[in-house]
């Protein structure tokens, strides 16, 4: 024999989700904006290359990160 219990919550039309929705939207926009930057695209291409491919071109991963990020690489 099975028993089913259900709880009926009466909606007031106002929820925490509606308060957080604008902040989530801003967060998603900021992430999309950062991922669209040329630096991020270059770093993604670099991460897809193996160390063997880099050394065949005479490059190092650290050197390429410094070249891509410039002065902000030290942060």
N, C-alpha and C positions, 0 to 999 in steps of 0.2 A: 504494500500500500504506500502511496506517495502523498506527501503533503506539500502544498504550495502556499507560500506566504508572500503577500505583496504589501508594499507600503505606498500609500498615496500621499505625496507631498503637494500641497497646494502652492502653486506658483504665484508670487506677488508681482511678477514681471520685472523684478530687479534682482540681479545676482552679482556675485563677485566677478564672474566672467565678463560681464558687461563693463565693469570698472577697469578690468585689466586689458581689455581688447585694444584700446589705443596704444598702450605701452608695448604690447606684443607686436602691433603693426609697425611702430617706430623701430623696434628691435630688429624685426625682419628686414625692414628697409636698410638699416645701417649695415647689416650683414651682407645683403645683396650689393650694396654700394661698395663695400670693402672688397668683396670677391671680384668685382668687375674692374678693379684697378689693374693697370699694366704690370705693376710690381707683383701682385698676387698671381696673375697669369704666368709671369716668368718664373716665379717660385714653383708653381704647379708643374711647369714643363721641366724644371730642374729636378724636382722630386721624382719624376717619371724616368729620369736617366739613371743608368747604373754607374757605379764608380769606374767600371772598366770603360764605358763609353766616354766618360769625362776624361780619364787619363789618356785615352786614344787621341783626344783633341788637345791634350796638353793642359788641361784645366783641373782644378780641385774644387770640391764642393764648397769649402770655406771661402775660397777666392771668389767663386761665382755668387755666393750669398752676399759677400761684401760689395761686389760690383752692382748687383741688382738693388740692394737696399741703400747703398751709399753710406752717408753719415749716420743713418738710423740703425745700421747693423750693430753698432756697439750697445744699443739699448737693450 
